[in-house]
Amino acid sequence: MNDPAAARTEPAKPRRAPERHPRPEGRRRHAKAAVLVRAALIATGLVTVYYVLPLDGRSTGTGTTVLLACGLLLVVLVFWWEVQAIAHSPFPRLKAVEALAATLVLFVLLFAGTYFLLEHSSPGSFSEPLTKTDSLYFTLTTFTTVGYGDIVARSQTGRVLTMCQMMGGLLLVGVAARILAGAVQTGLRRRGHEPTEDFPSRRED
C-alpha cells in the first residue's frame, strides 16, 4: 500500500513553462523595420558607388552605348532575381517593397551615369555641362515627368537616350509593378495565405 505521508512529502514536479511565440504584431514591426533599413542601405550604397566610380575618363559614344546596354541587362537580371526571391520569401509584400526600391535606384543611376558619360564624350549634348549631380537631377526630373526645362538634351544621341529612359520608366512603373504583384501573390499562395495576410498564421495547440 502507498504511504499517504510519503505522498504528501514528495516534492511537486516543476511545471514546464509554456513556449512563448512572438506576436504577429511584433514580427510585423520587426520585418518592416528590417526592410526599411535594407532599402536605405541599398540606395545609399548604389548612390555612393555612382559618385565614387571614376567616370571622368575619356569615353566614346560606342562605349557609352555598350555600358548602357550592359547596365540595362544588369537591371533585368537583378529584377528577375528579386522576383524569384519574393516568391520564396516568408514576407512577400515586404520583399517586394525592397525589390522595387533597389530596381528603381539602379535604373535611375544607370541613366544618370550614361548622361554624364555622353556629355563628356560629346560636349554640347545637353544645354549645359553636366556634373554627376546634374546628371542625376536630369534623370530624376525625366523619370518623374516633371521636366523643368532647365536642362535639356540637344544632340540626337542625348534625345534618343532620354526617350529610352522615358520608355523604360513606363515599363518599370507599369509592367514591372504587375510582375511584382504577381510574385507577391505566388509567394502568398505557396504558404496557403489569404491575399490580405502578410505573415504566417500560427496554429493554436
DRENDRENDO-844333 format. One line per field, with one value per residue: residue number from 0; residue in three letters; chain; x, z, y of N, C-alpha, C in turn. Coordinates in steps of 0.001 Angstrom, whole numbers, plus 500000, padded with zeros to 6 digits. Layout:
BEGIN
k [NUM:...]
r [ala:...]
c [A:...]
n.east [X:...]
n.up [Z:...]
n.north [Y:...]
ca.east [X:...]
ca.up [Z:...]
ca.north [Y:...]
c.east [X:...]
c.up [Z:...]
c.north [Y:...]
end
This chain:
BEGIN
k [0:1:2:3:4:5:6:7:8:9:10:11:12:13:14:15:16:17:18:19:20:21:22:23:24:25:26:27:28:29:30:31:32:33:34:35:36:37:38:39:40:41:42:43:44:45:46:47:48:49:50:51:52:53:54:55:56:57:58:59:60:61:62:63:64:65:66:67:68:69:70:71:72:73:74:75:76:77:78:79:80:81:82:83:84:85:86:87:88:89:90:91:92:93:94:95:96:97:98:99:100:101:102:103:104:105:106:107:108:109:110:111:112:113:114:115:116:117:118:119:120:121:122:123:124:125:126:127:128:129:130:131:132:133:134:135:136:137:138:139:140:141:142:143:144:145:146:147:148:149:150:151:152:153:154:155:156:157:158:159:160:161:162:163:164:165:166:167:168:169:170:171:172:173:174:175:176:177:178:179:180:181:182:183:184:185:186:187:188:189:190:191:192:193:194:195:196:197:198:199:200:201:202:203:204]
r [met:asn:asp:pro:ala:ala:ala:arg:thr:glu:pro:ala:lys:pro:arg:arg:ala:pro:glu:arg:his:pro:arg:pro:glu:gly:arg:arg:arg:his:ala:lys:ala:ala:val:leu:val:arg:ala:ala:leu:ile:ala:thr:gly:leu:val:thr:val:tyr:tyr:val:leu:pro:leu:asp:gly:arg:ser:thr:gly:thr:gly:thr:thr:val:leu:leu:ala:cys:gly:leu:leu:leu:val:val:leu:val:phe:trp:trp:glu:val:gln:ala:ile:ala:his:ser:pro:phe:pro:arg:leu:lys:ala:val:glu:ala:leu:ala:ala:thr:leu:val:leu:phe:val:leu:leu:phe:ala:gly:thr:tyr:phe:leu:leu:glu:his:ser:ser:pro:gly:ser:phe:ser:glu:pro:leu:thr:lys:thr:asp:ser:leu:tyr:phe:thr:leu:thr:thr:phe:thr:thr:val:gly:tyr:gly:asp:ile:val:ala:arg:ser:gln:thr:gly:arg:val:leu:thr:met:cys:gln:met:met:gly:gly:leu:leu:leu:val:gly:val:ala:ala:arg:ile:leu:ala:gly:ala:val:gln:thr:gly:leu:arg:arg:arg:gly:his:glu:pro:thr:glu:asp:phe:pro:ser:arg:arg:glu:asp]
c [A:A:A:A:A:A:A:A:A:A:A:A:A:A:A:A:A:A:A:A:A:A:A:A:A:A:A:A:A:A:A:A:A:A:A:A:A:A:A:A:A:A:A:A:A:A:A:A:A:A:A:A:A:A:A:A:A:A:A:A:A:A:A:A:A:A:A:A:A:A:A:A:A:A:A:A:A:A:A:A:A:A:A:A:A:A:A:A:A:A:A:A:A:A:A:A:A:A:A:A:A:A:A:A:A:A:A:A:A:A:A:A:A:A:A:A:A:A:A:A:A:A:A:A:A:A:A:A:A:A:A:A:A:A:A:A:A:A:A:A:A:A:A:A:A:A:A:A:A:A:A:A:A:A:A:A:A:A:A:A:A:A:A:A:A:A:A:A:A:A:A:A:A:A:A:A:A:A:A:A:A:A:A:A:A:A:A:A:A:A:A:A:A:A:A:A:A:A:A:A:A:A:A:A:A]
n.east [500838:500372:502104:500463:501641:504172:503491:502519:504778:506327:508138:506700:506627:508297:506458:506359:507306:505173:505762:506699:505541:506500:504532:502301:502125:504488:506380:505706:506325:509087:509931:509168:510778:513286:513161:512991:515474:517257:516531:517236:520003:520778:520083:521711:524242:524356:524170:526502:528440:527973:528883:531518:532728:535122:534158:535031:536866:538141:535758:533939:531212:530314:531282:529767:527205:527454:527939:525485:523767:524752:524290:521473:520870:521864:520082:517717:518413:518844:516280:514809:515965:515130:512363:512147:513086:511074:508906:509657:509956:509326:507888:506340:505205:506652:509220:508838:508643:511255:512585:511525:512457:515273:515517:514510:516313:518712:518087:517682:520225:521791:521037:521701:524504:525030:524198:526033:528487:528002:527891:530529:531933:530853:530768:528337:526071:524008:522092:523743:526978:527366:527563:528003:525952:524228:523542:522188:520088:518793:518011:516183:514184:513269:512385:510319:508600:508529:510144:511503:512827:515184:517507:518186:518218:520254:521648:521191:521760:521601:518875:517718:518590:517259:514596:514648:514957:512501:510666:511604:511095:508279:507746:508911:507370:504811:504637:506608:505678:503308:504350:505752:503590:502305:504285:504197:501611:502042:503940:502369:500413:501984:502342:499856:498277:495789:495033:495127:496823:499943:501744:502814:500287:499759:499347:497079:497769]
n.up [500000:499418:501089:502666:503932:502860:500292:500635:501344:499099:496747:494566:491029:488963:486943:483429:481675:479472:475958:474459:471780:469325:468936:466205:465613:466630:465069:462613:462873:463288:460877:459005:459805:459278:456482:455689:456599:455088:452477:452577:452992:450638:448681:449523:449245:446436:445405:446508:445171:442604:442762:443446:441439:438825:436443:434852:432888:429493:427052:424465:422105:421342:423425:425524:424746:424842:427559:428589:427529:428777:431403:431466:431011:433390:435188:434459:435122:437906:438656:437904:439612:442048:441817:441908:444503:445960:445573:447125:449626:453167:453766:451471:450515:451814:450909:448238:448297:449005:446752:444649:445355:445157:442414:441160:442024:440935:438198:437769:438473:436560:434109:434786:435003:432338:430928:431976:430998:428263:427915:428506:426558:424235:424136:424629:424190:425878:427282:429016:430600:432328:435647:437928:439766:438394:436265:437609:438613:436225:435296:437275:437073:434544:434853:436702:435204:435479:434279:434180:432318:432525:432080:429108:426506:423692:421531:419026:419935:422708:422954:422040:424032:426192:425446:425546:428293:429148:428052:429332:431979:431994:431488:433754:435842:435134:433853:435357:437966:437934:437558:439943:441720:440950:441718:444460:445059:444289:446193:448521:448022:448056:450725:451642:452340:452825:450496:451924:454042:455661:457104:458330:459658:462976:464275:466721:469641]
n.north [498798:502280:504853:507435:509638:509755:510356:512908:514300:514198:516001:518395:518202:520517:522762:522865:525650:527388:527583:530564:532369:534695:537607:538290:541041:542105:540751:541797:544528:544305:543110:545067:547196:546069:545824:548521:549443:547851:548651:551365:551119:549811:551730:553870:552701:552225:554846:555905:554354:555305:557964:557535:556026:556308:558134:560139:559749:559430:558624:556967:557361:554858:553267:554290:553520:550727:550414:551297:549340:547005:547752:547937:545271:544234:545421:544094:541450:541675:542439:540159:538253:539300:538973:536170:535819:537068:535345:533193:534207:534605:536850:538175:540655:542670:542083:542690:545470:546176:545110:546672:549201:548864:548244:550556:552562:551594:551697:554471:555529:554293:555540:558142:557995:557333:559648:561443:560400:560657:563447:564082:562702:563704:566816:569384:567956:568362:571077:572398:571944:568866:567830:565048:565265:566995:565309:563275:564764:565602:563089:562271:564269:563724:561075:561344:562799:565537:567579:570314:571866:573247:571854:570314:567825:568172:567038:564459:561893:562245:562852:560489:558708:559851:559396:556619:556278:557335:555467:553161:553878:553931:551243:550137:551189:550360:547597:546183:546596:545119:542571:542245:542311:539953:538114:538465:537464:534816:534047:534255:532312:530019:529588:529194:531409:533892:536552:538955:538672:539164:537762:534537:532451:531288:528126:527130:525333]
ca.east [500000:501127:502122:499944:502568:505247:502939:502384:506094:507039:508149:505950:507466:508111:505695:507111:506792:504683:506587:506177:505755:506426:503246:502362:502357:505909:507094:505425:507131:510498:510162:509081:511984:514402:513025:513351:516918:517930:516288:518055:521407:520981:520059:522915:525395:524367:524498:527921:529196:527806:529753:532913:533268:535821:533504:535529:537836:537744:534862:533376:529777:530097:531485:528620:526076:527706:527742:524057:523172:525148:523597:520067:520846:522043:518817:516774:518833:518562:514832:514370:516389:514261:511050:512263:513231:509758:508056:510097:510174:508248:507140:506424:504905:507780:510322:508530:508995:512723:512976:511174:513372:516589:515445:514333:517570:519683:517667:517937:521663:522329:520857:522471:525873:525088:524152:527307:529490:527704:528276:531986:532443:530357:530348:527260:524907:522955:522058:524836:527840:526747:528283:527259:524712:523363:523043:521192:518946:518092:517394:515019:513120:512713:511678:509084:507850:508426:510683:511548:513328:516455:518499:517530:519116:520340:522115:520292:522044:521036:517422:517380:518770:516172:513389:514798:514660:511057:510004:511973:510366:506890:507737:509256:506247:503622:504809:507358:504817:502389:505122:505993:502326:502105:505218:503671:500509:502615:504531:501309:499769:502902:502211:498458:497735:494833:495720:495235:497737:501341:502610:502280:499407:500274:498342:496904:497920]
ca.up [500000:499365:502326:502420:504427:501877:499120:500940:501438:497811:496125:493310:489850:488424:485709:482274:481220:478088:474984:474017:470375:469067:468433:464808:465529:466836:463887:461516:463086:463093:459445:458320:460121:458559:455069:455530:456787:453924:451317:452736:452796:449214:447963:449889:448636:444990:445164:446824:444048:441470:442932:443618:440196:438007:435146:434175:431859:428100:426597:423142:422026:421311:424776:426335:424351:425379:429010:428847:427231:429859:432615:431375:431222:434821:435841:434205:435906:439316:438834:437834:440855:443114:441647:442451:445959:446507:445551:448166:450872:454149:453784:450063:450277:452275:449988:447003:448518:448919:445368:443819:445695:444585:440958:440772:442249:439959:436894:437721:438481:435285:433111:435207:434575:430876:430522:432360:430044:426951:427909:428500:425279:423181:424781:423946:424029:426714:427269:429868:431042:433410:436695:438311:440404:437327:435523:438453:438657:434950:435242:438162:436526:433403:435338:437367:434200:435879:433142:434389:431122:432741:431403:428029:425578:422418:420462:418681:420832:424015:422912:421945:425371:427039:425084:426092:429723:429308:427800:430409:433192:431867:431671:435141:436717:434756:433710:436492:439149:437806:437783:441384:442367:440702:442552:445835:445144:444245:447499:449494:447755:448455:452160:451976:452978:452124:449906:452818:455125:455415:457894:458544:460805:463929:464727:468175:470165]
ca.north [500000:503522:505606:508799:510644:509886:511033:514327:514938:514113:517346:518506:518421:521875:522824:523355:526944:527333:528258:531844:532658:536136:538050:538746:542479:542331:540277:542732:545732:543968:542890:546350:547961:545461:546174:549929:549575:547274:549513:552567:550747:549533:553009:554618:552051:552457:556258:556063:553789:556225:559131:557127:555487:557318:558259:561337:559410:559528:557569:557196:557117:553401:552758:554693:552671:549385:550496:551370:548034:546085:548175:547531:543828:544028:545779:542999:540283:541963:542416:538759:537604:539793:538335:534810:535919:537413:534155:532259:534932:534463:538101:538581:542064:543482:541835:543411:546874:546243:544847:547819:550293:548580:548319:551951:553294:551122:552212:555913:555778:553836:556584:559311:557763:557380:561059:562063:559948:561232:564852:564182:562195:564599:568064:570077:567090:568921:572540:572879:570843:568101:567120:563849:565706:567489:564148:562627:565680:565494:561763:562244:565112:562999:559884:561759:563572:566945:568291:571760:572504:573954:571023:569567:567143:568882:566156:563367:560774:562573:562744:559067:558138:560349:558652:555263:556341:557520:554186:552249:554259:553476:549791:549830:551528:549601:546149:545628:546598:543978:541343:542159:541941:538523:537367:538516:536519:533473:533790:534028:531018:528951:529392:528997:532596:534724:537701:540101:538390:539471:536931:533202:532283:530303:527189:527028:523964]
c.east [500874:501015:501607:500910:503699:504766:502826:503737:506855:506995:507421:506907:507218:507369:506549:506473:506331:505597:505908:506543:505667:505080:503375:502643:503847:506737:506895:506278:508606:510805:510107:510315:513186:514358:513435:514856:517665:517748:517132:519535:521704:521039:521317:524159:525492:524719:525974:528793:529132:528760:531229:533527:533938:535231:534020:536496:537260:536852:534315:531885:529457:530260:530327:527407:526230:527479:526261:523386:523500:524434:522131:519910:520998:520761:517799:517124:518549:517062:514307:514755:515490:512870:511079:512367:511893:508894:508414:510322:509044:507385:507155:506184:506074:508995:510103:508881:510507:513197:512693:512116:514737:516579:515324:515642:518607:519359:518004:519429:522321:522204:521604:523934:526037:525055:525475:528411:529258:528142:529795:532583:532026:529859:529302:526040:523720:523092:523132:525703:527257:527789:527483:525931:523725:522747:521963:519919:518124:517371:516131:513877:512472:511880:510335:508195:507646:508919:510676:512042:514624:517620:517762:518602:519082:520743:521089:520503:521443:519532:516965:517513:517657:514866:513445:514497:513162:510313:510331:511269:508916:506789:507993:508075:505039:503821:505508:506513:503840:503113:505402:504732:502029:503028:504770:502549:501008:503230:503491:500628:500663:502743:500759:497817:496607:495543:495923:496247:499156:502259:501972:501410:499952:499138:498289:497020:496639]
c.up [500000:500682:502068:502867:503434:500639:499361:500928:500108:497124:494783:492167:489300:487082:484592:481770:479770:477157:474520:472555:470165:468474:466987:464673:465690:465651:462732:461654:462823:461607:458666:458563:459363:457078:454830:455656:455572:452685:451386:452502:451326:448420:448255:449246:447139:444651:445451:445698:442839:441578:443026:442304:439367:436600:434340:433044:430457:427733:425238:423169:422022:422700:425695:426029:424910:426884:429359:428616:428332:431158:432610:431560:432699:435582:435677:435043:437392:439583:438824:439103:442013:443029:442208:443976:446619:446619:446656:449517:451862:454247:452375:449831:450684:451368:448676:447129:448394:447481:444476:444093:445068:443071:440483:440903:441208:438565:436756:437649:437179:434221:433494:434787:433068:430363:430824:431368:428667:426876:427867:427190:424120:423825:423942:423706:424844:426746:428148:430254:432290:434383:437022:438967:439365:436538:436315:438530:437376:434827:436083:437623:435312:433868:435970:436470:434623:434745:433287:433153:431308:432141:430357:427165:424232:421270:420205:419610:422212:424042:422791:423307:426311:426728:425597:427587:429967:429118:428907:431710:433160:432075:433124:436067:436418:434785:434924:437754:439110:438043:439271:442130:442164:441539:444005:446004:445104:445584:448567:449280:448173:449935:452596:452662:452153:451566:450850:453930:454715:456090:458100:459769:461694:464402:466250:468592:470883]
c.north [501254:504265:507020:509875:510865:510621:512524:515029:514908:515476:517327:518801:519824:521838:523419:524654:526839:528128:529536:532078:534165:536509:538506:540227:542803:541891:541237:543991:545465:543794:544192:547193:547413:545817:547620:550139:549037:548143:550775:552264:550480:550833:553818:554024:552303:553902:556517:555530:554713:557413:558756:556646:556590:557387:559446:561029:559551:558345:557957:556939:555640:552808:553099:553818:551261:549366:550537:550021:547024:546442:547781:546025:543498:544351:544656:541782:540489:541885:540974:537999:538026:539161:536914:534838:536244:536174:533170:532947:534671:535716:538697:540064:542965:543299:542574:544891:547061:546056:546050:548995:550077:548731:549761:552737:552887:551665:553698:556206:555335:554928:557857:559173:557828:558811:561758:561684:560551:562683:565012:563673:563071:565883:568803:569215:567576:570442:573166:571701:570176:567576:565853:564213:566237:566334:563422:563466:565583:564155:561704:563097:564450:561811:560249:562612:565018:567834:569807:572502:573267:573182:570194:568921:567860:567965:565050:562164:561013:562434:561288:558396:558580:559635:557216:555243:556499:556201:553178:552573:553816:551967:549416:550079:550653:548098:545548:545584:545431:542661:541157:541757:540461:537672:537349:537514:535075:533102:533526:532685:529853:528609:529274:530162:533164:535933:538870:539884:538704:538468:535554:533144:531178:529422:527171:525578:523545]
end
